[in-house]
């Protein structure tokens, strides 16, 4: 089920890492927060409770798997999880590795910048291409994410 004019129905929403019939995981293109991932439910629903209990368990399993991969490979100061949908009312979870050096720390990623961090991607413990592969590997069939 798709909705006309919905950004997440009409496009992937970032760099597509893995997609199943129910969900997809993308890495958002955010230079200030390079390890910013989204878990997106493929069907157009806007609220968490629009999903069945079993679908909510599937989606939360994917969110947990992405968070675990970020924690294991980047050792962030904190991982932020959020599902807002005010701007894009299509069910998705943000999974964002945060660091005490990032441009908005300790404020939310949507707050005004506190300072510039021109080398944010280079400060990560692992290159993004490798991190993406680790996230994909964690989500592959037979893991907790599906």
C-alpha positions as CSV (number, residue, x, y, z in Angstrom):
1,X,0.0,0.0,0.0
2,X,1.5,3.3,-1.1
3,X,0.3,6.9,-0.7
4,X,0.7,9.5,-3.4
5,X,3.0,12.3,-2.4
6,X,4.6,10.3,0.4
7,X,8.4,10.8,0.2
8,X,9.0,7.3,1.7
9,X,6.5,5.6,-0.6
10,X,8.0,7.2,-3.7
11,X,11.7,6.8,-2.9
12,X,14.1,4.8,-0.7
13,X,14.8,7.7,1.6
14,X,18.6,7.4,1.5
15,X,21.2,4.8,0.6
16,X,19.3,1.5,0.6
17,X,21.2,-1.2,2.5
18,X,18.6,-4.0,2.7
19,X,15.0,-4.5,1.8
20,X,12.5,-7.2,2.6
21,X,8.8,-7.3,1.7
22,X,8.0,-5.7,5.1
23,X,10.7,-3.2,5.8
24,X,13.9,-1.6,4.5
25,X,17.0,-0.1,6.2
26,X,18.7,3.0,4.7
27,X,21.5,5.2,5.7
28,X,20.5,8.9,5.6
29,X,22.8,11.3,4.0
30,X,23.6,13.6,6.9
31,X,27.1,15.0,6.9
32,X,26.8,16.1,10.6
33,X,25.6,12.7,11.7
34,X,27.1,10.2,9.3
35,X,25.9,7.1,11.2
36,X,22.2,8.0,10.8
37,X,20.1,5.1,9.8
38,X,16.3,4.6,9.2
39,X,14.2,1.5,9.5
40,X,11.2,2.1,7.3
41,X,8.0,0.1,7.1
42,X,7.3,-0.5,3.4
43,X,3.5,-0.2,3.5
44,X,2.2,3.3,4.1
45,X,1.1,3.4,7.7
46,X,1.5,6.5,9.9
47,X,1.2,5.2,13.4
48,X,3.0,2.5,15.4
49,X,-0.3,1.0,16.4
50,X,-1.4,0.7,12.8
51,X,0.9,-2.4,12.7
52,X,-0.2,-5.7,14.2
53,X,1.6,-6.9,17.3
54,X,3.7,-9.3,15.3
55,X,4.7,-6.7,12.7
56,X,5.6,-4.3,15.6
57,X,7.9,-7.1,17.0
58,X,9.5,-7.5,13.6
59,X,10.1,-3.8,13.2
60,X,11.5,-3.4,16.7
61,X,13.8,-6.4,16.1
62,X,15.2,-4.6,13.1
63,X,15.7,-1.4,15.1
64,X,17.4,-3.3,17.8
65,X,19.7,-5.1,15.3
66,X,20.8,-1.8,13.7
67,X,21.4,-0.2,17.1
68,X,23.5,-3.2,18.2
69,X,25.6,-3.0,15.1
70,X,26.2,0.7,15.6
71,X,27.2,0.1,19.2
72,X,29.5,-2.8,18.4
73,X,31.3,-1.1,15.6
74,X,31.4,2.6,16.4
75,X,31.2,2.7,20.2
76,X,29.1,5.9,20.2
77,X,28.5,8.1,23.2
78,X,24.8,7.4,22.8
79,X,22.4,5.9,20.2
80,X,19.3,8.0,19.6
81,X,16.1,6.2,18.6
82,X,13.1,8.2,17.4
83,X,9.8,7.8,15.5
84,X,8.2,11.1,15.0
85,X,6.5,11.3,11.6
86,X,5.4,14.9,11.9
87,X,7.0,15.9,8.6
88,X,6.9,12.5,6.8
89,X,3.8,10.6,8.2
90,X,5.1,7.2,7.1
91,X,6.2,4.8,9.8
92,X,9.9,4.9,10.2
93,X,12.4,4.8,13.1
94,X,15.6,6.9,13.2
95,X,18.6,5.0,14.6
96,X,21.4,7.5,15.1
97,X,24.9,7.0,16.5
98,X,25.7,10.1,18.5
99,X,29.1,11.3,19.8
100,X,30.2,13.9,22.3
101,X,32.1,15.6,19.4
102,X,29.1,15.8,17.0
103,X,27.8,19.2,15.7
104,X,24.7,19.2,18.0
105,X,25.8,17.3,21.0
106,X,24.1,17.0,23.5
107,X,21.0,18.5,21.8
108,X,18.8,16.5,19.5
109,X,20.0,16.0,15.9
110,X,17.2,18.4,14.7
111,X,18.4,21.2,17.0
112,X,20.5,24.1,15.8
113,X,24.2,23.3,15.4
114,X,26.4,24.0,18.4
115,X,29.6,24.0,16.2
116,X,30.9,22.7,12.9
117,X,32.6,19.3,12.6
118,X,33.9,19.2,9.1
119,X,35.5,15.8,9.5
120,X,32.6,14.0,11.2
121,X,32.8,10.9,8.9
122,X,36.5,10.6,9.3
123,X,36.1,10.5,13.1
124,X,34.1,7.3,13.0
125,X,35.9,4.1,14.2
126,X,35.1,2.5,10.8
127,X,34.6,3.8,7.2
128,X,30.9,4.1,6.4
129,X,31.0,1.5,3.5
130,X,32.4,-1.0,6.0
131,X,29.8,0.0,8.6
132,X,27.0,-0.4,6.1
133,X,28.3,-4.0,5.4
134,X,28.3,-4.8,9.1
135,X,24.7,-3.5,9.4
136,X,23.6,-5.6,6.4
137,X,25.4,-8.7,7.8
138,X,23.6,-8.3,11.1
139,X,20.3,-8.1,9.3
140,X,20.7,-11.0,6.9
141,X,18.4,-14.0,7.2
142,X,18.8,-16.0,10.3
143,X,19.6,-13.1,12.5
144,X,17.3,-11.4,15.1
145,X,16.3,-8.7,12.6
146,X,13.9,-10.9,10.6
